[in-house]
Amino acid sequence: MLYLETPPRLIETKIFSSMPDQLRRKGVRTEWADANRPGHPTDCFIEGPSFDADGNLYIVDIPFGRIFKIAPDGQWSLAVEYEGWPNGLKISAEGRILVADYIAMASWSWTRKRAA
């Protein structure tokens, strides 16, 4: 049994942003989706959120090898697309984006351009 001296306080939440329909890959099958979500349509599977110093949120879309940037105003843009299954990312203090990739069994990085 869990004992809490004071009960946790409820925090009101709301949806910040949702993937725009034009970025979803509806009706497209991938090996990742077939192995991890058999029988379920998978138009995206996002993970690995990380903020940069400018307040942009970066996320990976595993089955389609994409990395998106979501601006502080909630606007989405494609940062990178490649043959792979990015499974998470981290942004260093210097601005390098480090990506773990399942299919390559490796990690790689790139340096993003800072806002002017």
Secondary structure, DSSP 8 states (H G I E B T S, - for coil): ----SS--------------GGG--TT---HHHHHHSTTS--S--EEEEEE-TTS-EEEEEGGGTEEEEE-TTS-EEEEEE-SS-EEEEEE-TTSEEEEEETTTTEEEEEE-----
